[in-house]
Amino acid sequence: MPAATSITAATVHRFNHYGNCCRADRDAVRRREHADALAEKYGARIERAYWTMGHYDIVAIIEAPDDESLTAMMLELTAEGNIRTATLRAFDHDQMQAIIRRTG
């Protein structure tokens, strides 16, 4: 379970025409290592990452200290010009229970 002061998000990524070349070579692994370093810069951690088949090329689970840190990380990652991302804010069981309790 993530710490009370952190957020968890699932991110999905698609390689654009500049990033497509890395699917066929070892560059994809190097880029993951770069993403790990970038996450650390923003106090985040990539919990898991999967290269996938289908509409998206990568699915990652990221834990970050807050939404702003995660957003800054994604902005810097996409500014490199290789991928497009979408972020899905995720809530664990306890977090969802707390949200439901707030509704009355």
C-alpha positions, 0 to 999 in steps of 0.5 A: 500500500502506498504511503499516505502522502503519496499518489499512485497512477497508471500511465499508458504510453504510445511511441510516436514516429520518433520513438517507434525505432526503439521497439525493435532494438535495445534502446527501449531498455535504455529509455526505461532506465532513463525514465527511472532516473527522471522519476527519482528526480521528481521523488517518484518511483516506477513500481512496474512497467510493461511493454505491451502489444495493442493500442499502447506500447507501455503501461507503467505503475508510478508512485509519486509524492503528489499530482504535481510531481507526477505531471512534471515528470510526464511533461519532461518525459514527453518533451523528449519527443519519443512518446505520448502519454495518458495518466490515470490517477489510481486509488487503492481500496482504503483510499476509495473507501475514504472517498466514499465516506466523504460523500455522506 
